[in-house]
Amino acid sequence: MQLSFIIVLIISIFISIFAIQNGGNVTIDLFFAKYSVSQALVILISVGSGALIAGILGAFKRIKKSKEIRDLTKKVKSLEDESAMLKEKLKDEKNDKAELEKINVDLKEEIKKNKELLAELKEFDKKRSQQEAAEKNVEIEEPEVERLEEKEEINEIEEAETEEVSEEGDK
């Protein structure tokens, strides 16, 4: 800022010296009137008018830039707020994901325990059926064998469905 002020001051001094050295009278036709004034005064008025016009145009440009900066600052603030909100949302999503993974692990453990219990129950049912058959000392007839085989097939289907459900939970 100070450098530009110094440059403008030096240029003004040169213009003043030039105007003083060319101080003769000049006739100026302005619309329908004729004036006789000093050439130095015409030079100084012309330079002053030019500087005033340039200053006014510069002020408009500065005002426009200032408004643009203000608008961009608001936009930056808005984007920063949105970014902070999205970061918070991402953090919440990560927490939710961690909770879901924990629930998934718990469900897998529970399914595993249920499978073990189901296997124990099948084994117990099988032993009980064998004991009952041994107690009655009756041979298992052919339809009875088919019924037991059907029970085993149903149990295998149930196990397969349980595994599918646990695999879907993993996804």
C-alpha positions as CSV (number, residue, x, y, z in Angstrom):
1,M,0.0,0.0,0.0
2,Q,2.8,2.5,0.9
3,L,4.8,1.6,-2.2
4,S,1.8,2.5,-4.5
5,F,1.3,5.7,-2.5
6,I,4.9,6.7,-3.1
7,I,4.7,5.9,-6.8
8,V,1.5,8.0,-7.2
9,L,3.1,10.9,-5.3
10,I,6.2,10.8,-7.6
11,I,4.0,10.8,-10.7
12,S,1.9,13.7,-9.3
13,I,5.1,15.7,-8.8
14,F,6.2,15.1,-12.4
15,I,2.7,16.1,-13.7
16,S,2.8,19.3,-11.6
17,I,6.3,20.2,-12.9
18,F,5.1,19.5,-16.4
19,A,2.0,21.7,-15.9
20,I,4.0,24.6,-14.5
21,Q,6.5,24.5,-17.3
22,N,3.6,24.7,-19.8
23,G,1.7,27.5,-18.2
24,G,0.7,29.5,-21.3
25,N,-3.0,30.4,-22.0
26,V,-5.1,28.2,-24.1
27,T,-8.6,28.6,-25.7
28,I,-11.0,25.8,-24.9
29,D,-14.2,25.3,-26.8
30,L,-16.8,23.7,-24.5
31,F,-20.1,23.1,-26.2
32,F,-21.2,26.6,-27.3
33,A,-18.8,28.6,-25.1
34,K,-15.1,29.6,-25.5
35,Y,-12.8,29.9,-22.5
36,S,-9.3,31.2,-22.2
37,V,-7.4,29.4,-19.3
38,S,-3.9,28.5,-18.3
39,Q,-2.6,25.3,-19.9
40,A,-1.3,24.2,-16.5
41,L,-4.8,24.4,-15.1
42,V,-6.2,22.3,-18.0
43,I,-3.5,19.6,-17.4
44,L,-4.1,19.5,-13.6
45,I,-7.9,19.4,-14.1
46,S,-7.6,16.6,-16.7
47,V,-5.2,14.5,-14.5
48,G,-7.4,15.1,-11.4
49,S,-10.6,14.1,-13.3
50,G,-8.8,10.9,-14.6
51,A,-7.6,10.1,-11.1
52,L,-11.1,10.7,-9.7
53,I,-12.8,8.4,-12.3
54,A,-10.1,5.7,-11.8
55,G,-10.7,5.9,-8.0
56,I,-14.4,5.6,-8.3
57,L,-14.1,2.6,-10.7
58,G,-11.6,1.0,-8.3
59,A,-13.9,1.6,-5.4
60,F,-16.7,-0.2,-7.2
61,K,-14.4,-3.1,-8.1
62,R,-13.2,-3.3,-4.4
63,I,-16.8,-3.3,-3.2
64,K,-17.7,-6.1,-5.7
65,K,-14.7,-8.1,-4.6
66,S,-15.5,-7.5,-0.9
67,K,-19.1,-8.8,-1.5
68,E,-17.7,-11.8,-3.4
69,I,-15.2,-12.6,-0.5
70,R,-18.1,-12.3,2.0
71,D,-20.2,-14.7,0.0
72,L,-17.4,-17.2,-0.4
73,T,-16.6,-16.9,3.3
74,K,-20.3,-17.8,4.0
75,K,-20.1,-20.7,1.6
76,V,-16.8,-22.0,3.2
77,K,-18.5,-21.8,6.6
78,S,-21.5,-23.6,5.3
79,L,-19.3,-26.3,3.8
80,E,-17.2,-26.6,7.0
81,D,-20.5,-27.1,9.0
82,E,-21.7,-29.7,6.5
83,S,-18.3,-31.5,6.7
84,A,-18.4,-31.5,10.5
85,M,-22.0,-32.9,10.3
86,L,-21.0,-35.6,7.9
87,K,-17.9,-36.5,10.0
88,E,-20.2,-36.9,13.0
89,K,-22.6,-39.0,11.0
90,L,-19.7,-41.2,9.8
91,K,-18.6,-41.7,13.4
92,D,-22.2,-42.7,14.4
93,E,-22.3,-45.1,11.4
94,K,-19.0,-46.7,12.5
95,N,-20.3,-47.0,16.1
96,D,-23.5,-48.6,14.7
97,K,-21.4,-51.0,12.6
98,A,-19.3,-52.0,15.6
99,E,-22.5,-52.7,17.6
100,L,-24.0,-54.8,14.7
101,E,-20.8,-56.8,14.4
102,K,-20.9,-57.5,18.2
103,I,-24.5,-58.6,17.9
104,N,-23.6,-60.8,14.9
105,V,-20.9,-62.5,16.9
106,D,-23.3,-63.0,19.8
107,L,-25.9,-64.5,17.5
108,K,-23.3,-66.8,15.9
109,E,-22.3,-68.1,19.4
110,E,-25.9,-68.6,20.3
111,I,-26.6,-70.5,17.0
112,K,-23.5,-72.7,17.7
113,K,-24.8,-73.4,21.2
114,N,-28.3,-74.2,19.8
115,K,-26.7,-76.6,17.3
116,E,-24.8,-78.3,20.1
117,L,-28.0,-78.6,22.1
118,L,-29.9,-79.9,19.1
119,A,-27.2,-82.5,18.5
120,E,-27.3,-83.6,22.2
121,L,-31.1,-83.8,22.0
122,K,-30.9,-85.9,18.9
123,E,-28.4,-88.2,20.5
124,F,-30.5,-88.4,23.6
125,D,-33.7,-89.1,21.6
126,K,-31.8,-91.8,19.6
127,K,-30.6,-93.5,22.9
128,R,-34.0,-93.2,24.4
129,S,-35.6,-94.8,21.3
130,Q,-33.0,-97.6,21.5
131,Q,-33.6,-98.2,25.2
132,E,-37.4,-98.3,24.6
133,A,-36.9,-100.8,21.8
134,A,-34.5,-102.8,24.0
135,E,-37.0,-102.8,26.9
136,K,-39.8,-103.9,24.9
137,N,-37.5,-106.4,23.2
138,V,-39.3,-105.7,20.0
139,E,-37.6,-105.4,16.7
140,I,-38.2,-102.2,14.9
141,E,-40.5,-102.9,12.0
142,E,-39.8,-101.6,8.6
143,P,-42.4,-98.6,8.8
144,E,-40.8,-97.6,12.1
145,V,-37.3,-97.4,10.5
146,E,-38.7,-95.3,7.6
147,R,-40.3,-92.9,10.2
148,L,-36.9,-92.5,12.0
149,E,-35.1,-91.9,8.7
150,E,-37.7,-89.2,7.9
151,K,-37.1,-87.6,11.3
152,E,-33.4,-87.5,10.6
153,E,-34.0,-85.9,7.2
154,I,-36.2,-83.3,8.7
155,N,-33.5,-82.5,11.3
156,E,-30.9,-82.2,8.6
157,I,-33.1,-79.8,6.7
158,E,-33.6,-77.7,9.9
159,E,-29.8,-77.6,10.4
160,A,-29.3,-76.4,6.8
161,E,-31.8,-73.7,7.3
162,T,-30.2,-72.6,10.5
163,E,-26.8,-72.4,8.7
164,E,-28.3,-70.3,5.9
165,V,-29.8,-67.9,8.5
166,S,-26.4,-67.5,10.2
167,E,-24.7,-67.0,6.8
168,E,-27.2,-64.2,6.0
169,G,-26.4,-62.6,9.4
170,D,-22.7,-62.6,8.5
171,K,-23.4,-60.6,5.4
